[in-house]
Amino acid sequence: MSIVISGNPGVGKHTITKEISKMLRLPIIDINNIAKDAGLLEKNENTNDVDTKKLKKILEERISEKNIIVGHLAPYVLAKNRVKTIIVLRRNPYDLIEVYKERKYSDKKIIENIGSEVLGIIAHDSISKFHEKTFQINNSGKDIQGTVKKIMTIISDNKGNEIVDWLDLVTKNNDLKKFFVD
């Protein structure tokens, strides 16, 4: 069964996955690269839509017993019985604004991704599908090694879930309108 690293764009999935892969000496399966190589990405304004049914079939064939899978689409394209643990990286939405601006995301794409992080969409969908196999980690800040250490504890001990609630933070800061379109 696989270890999965998921979360919204910009939360550090690929950086963390590379470190975990080195430590565990496991190959990485990048969901986005597989979708791209299979010609499943369809441009739609400023986003790429993916045929998740076709992608799910392709991944079923490519996933071996021991690997690390990375991608924000993980909860939508992976079967529960193929996943040992899924780590959903979370990041402060105020930090993500700068990440998305550096990536030159459109304002619409920024709002969509930030809104998803504030509401915890990927975390919710992962918990709904993978239940006790799902763990959240707050990856705000620059402490890559600290995040890697937390993930290694989760992998070895099945403990270490963090409660991440950006909606409470944004509400307390009276910034709902900043992250959601009227």
N, C-alpha and C positions, 0 to 999 in steps of 0.2 A: 504494500500500500504506500501511497505517496504522501509527502509533506507538501503542503500548499501554502504559498504566500500570496495574499490578495489585498485589496484595498483600492481606494480611488487613485486616479493618476496623481503623481507628485508626492506620494506619502513615503517613498523610499523602497518600494518593492524590489526593484532590480539590484540596487546597491546592497541591501540586506541579503537577498537571495544568493548573490555571488559569494558573500562571506560564509553563509551557512553551507553552501555547496563545497567550498574549499575545506571547511572543517569536517564535514561528513563524507567527503569524497563521493558525492552523488552528482549525476548529470542533471542539467537544468532543462526543463521543457518550458519554453516561453509560449504561452497561449497566443499572444498577439502575432508572433513570428509565424506560427503554424497557420493561423488564419490568413495572414498576408501571403505566405508561400502557396497556399491552396487557392488563392484568388477569391477569398470569401469577404474581403473588405469592399464595401460599396460606398463611395463618396456621397454624402448627403449634407449639403451646405458646408459647415465647418467641422463635421464629424464623420466618422466612418461607421457605417452600420455593418453588422456581421450576421450571417445566417447561422444562428446558434445550433440549430438542429444538425446541419451538415458538419459544423465544427465539433460537436459532441461525438459524432460517429468517427471522425478522423482521430480525435484524442483517444477514444476507446482502443483503437488499433495501436497507437503509439506509446501509451503509458505502460511502463514496465512495473515490476514490483517495487523497485527502489529508485526513486528520483525525487527531484524537487520541481514542483510546477509553480510558475509565477504568472499572474495576470488578474486584472480586475474582473474578467468574465468567469472566473473559476466557479462561483456558485451557480452559474447558469449553464455550464457545459461539462461539469464533472459529475460522475455518479458517486453517491455516498459510499458505496462498497469499495471504491478505489482509493479513498482518502483515509489516511491514518489520522492526520491532524491538519487543520486549516488555521493559519494565523492571519488575522485581518489587521493590517497596520492602519493606524489612524493618525491624523496630524491636525494640529490646530488650524482652523479655517483662516485665521488671520495670516498665518505663515503661508498657507497655500495660495493666497492672492498673489503674493510676490513670485512664487514658483510659476504660476500660470502666466503671469505677465512676462517673465523671462522666456517662457516657451512660446510667447506671442499668440496665446489663445485669444479668440474673439471674446468680447464682453459676454455674449450669450453663452459661450462654452464655459467661461469662468463661472458664471452664475449657476449653470447646471451642475458643474462638478463640485462647487463649494456647497450648494444646496444639498447634494447627495451626501457629502461628508458631514454636514451639520446634522442631517436627519439620520445618518448612520445606515444608509440604504444597503450597502454591501455587507456590513456587519449583520444587519437584520436578516437579509436573505441567506447569508451563510449560516446563521444560527437556526433559521427555519428549516434549512435543508440538512445540515450536518450535525445539528444539536450539540451534544457533549464534545464533539470533535473540534468545535470552534472556540478560538481564543482571540481576544482583542489585545493589542499592544499599542500604547500611545507612543508614537515615534516622532513627537515634536522635538525640536532642538537638533543638535548635531552629534549626539552621543551614539554613533553607529555601534561601537563595541558594547555599550550598555544594552542596546536593543538586541544585538546578537546573543548576548549572555542570557537575557530573558527568554528568548526563543529556544535556546539550547536547554534551558530548565524545563520549558513546556514540553519539548520533545522527549526529554529523558524522564521527567517526573509526572507529566500530564497535569501540571499545576502552574499557576501564574497568570490567570486571566485578569485583565484590568477592566474596570468599568470606565468607559469613555462616553461623556455626555456633552457634546458641543452645543446642543440646543439650549441647555441650561445656561452655559456661558454666554451665548449670543443673546439670549433673552435678558439676562442680567445686564448686559451691556447695551440693551435697547437697540440692537442692530439687526433685527429680523428683516427690515426693509433693505438693508445693505446686501443681504445674501439671497433674498427672494424677490422676484418681480411681482409688482402689484397685479 
